[in-house]
Amino acid sequence: MLSMAFSQAKYYVDNLSENVKRGNRQKLRKGILPNKAPYGYLNEPRLRTIEVDPVKSKIVKKAFELFAEGESSFANLARFFQKFGITRYSGKMLHLDTVKRILNNKFYIGIIHFGGETYEGTHKLFIPHELFNKVQEIIKVREHPKNNNHNFTFLGLAHCAECGCAITAEVKHKCYPTTRGNVDYIYYRCTKKKTDCSQNYLREELLEQQLRVIVEKSSLPDSWIKLWLEKLNKEETEEKENGESQITKFSSEVQELDKKLDRLLEGYLDQIIDPQVYQQKKNELVELKIKLKEKMTSVSKNGSEWLGLMREFIEVAADAAKIARAKHNGEELSFFAKKVGSDYSLNNRRLFCVYKQGFAALAAGAGAASAIPDSPNSPFLWALMGSNHGPRSYQDRALTS
């Protein structure tokens, strides 16, 4: 009798487990997370869905915006959450790992990861993709290993122009007994791992000064910003009118991906495809499908992708002068410098870089920027903007002139 009772209990538990898994799979197919809702969302028990929390969603979005500004740490956000009532069950401040998981959670951009697989979520979004991507870039930069004793702000930015080795940093101590006492100076130099390089040390203050000049040269004159944005808005209007063909193309590609997913599932159910291969291929197709839908949304709202890139270029160029002239913003300056240029190198204590598209044109004309007319009919301005062009040539001329 005891054996029969155990068998019945085992059957009940196994059956219950299978029913729960079946329910989870059904929810995931509908794009619903079968778990507790992340911060900023709430579980709707009547509809059994996940809805946007009208209060906490604003707090979470503000946290993303604060972190995207580049001045807030995980600890700052944890205190920010606690201030507005987002805490652990005990009322204590969230763990820093929890804050990081919130910032990394792709659920906020419509992607569900569950059981090693990726699914397309159907829940409403309140975090823009651009904001989420910017936060990921900052997290990636901050995850680089740093010196245990000193925070070398510009470490990893440049390489040696003579031998190609990395540039390292070190601290030198100097004592001024009668005036300043012990003072630390940070110097950047070539690691000289490949050969006996002849390059000398460079003080951090001088490196920062040169970096500020490079960033300031890539700035957009104030009189141009409004004109460029107005022109871009006009182009966006025209692109929206001509975007139907692109949306139709993306829609057909999404339908083709759905067919591939169905065929993949059939092969998996027929045991033709290995489970590991099935999960890997399914994740790739779902990610691709989500990206195509993002493009469809982007085209319907903002036109072609280049419009978003052009707008980002204008915004970065508009902020360049402000970033270059600000004080005590070394980390922000280093992060911003990587946006306007690449392949930084040191040669004879001078910092060089390769400006990215668009910023090269601004840097080339930086010396004469004060002499450029403010009129919209400025020859130099319209040489960049162009008055008779298609959408694609506008991007090429504006970014490569």
Buried (B, 14 or more C-beta within 10 A) or exposed (E): EEEEEEEEEEEEEEEEEEEEEEEBBEBBEEBBBBEEBBBBBBEEEEEEBBBBBEEBBBBBBBBBBBBBEBEBEBEBBBBBBBEBEBBEEEEEBBEEEBBBEBBEBBBBBBBBEBEEBBBBBEBEBBBBBEBBEBBBBBBEBBEEEEEEEEEBBBBBBBBBBBBEBEBBBEEEEEEEEEEEEEEEEBBBBBEBEEEEBEBEBBBBEBBBEBBBEBBBBBBBBEBBBEBBBEBBEEBBEEBBEEBEEBBEBBEEBBEEBEEBBEEBEEBBEEEEBEEEEBBEBBBEBBBBBBEBBBBBBBBBEBBBEBBBBBBEBBEBBBBBBEBBEEEEBBBBBBBBBBBBBEEBBBEEBEBBBEBBBBBBBBBEBBEEBEEBEEEBEBEBBBEBBBEEBEBEEBBBBBBEB
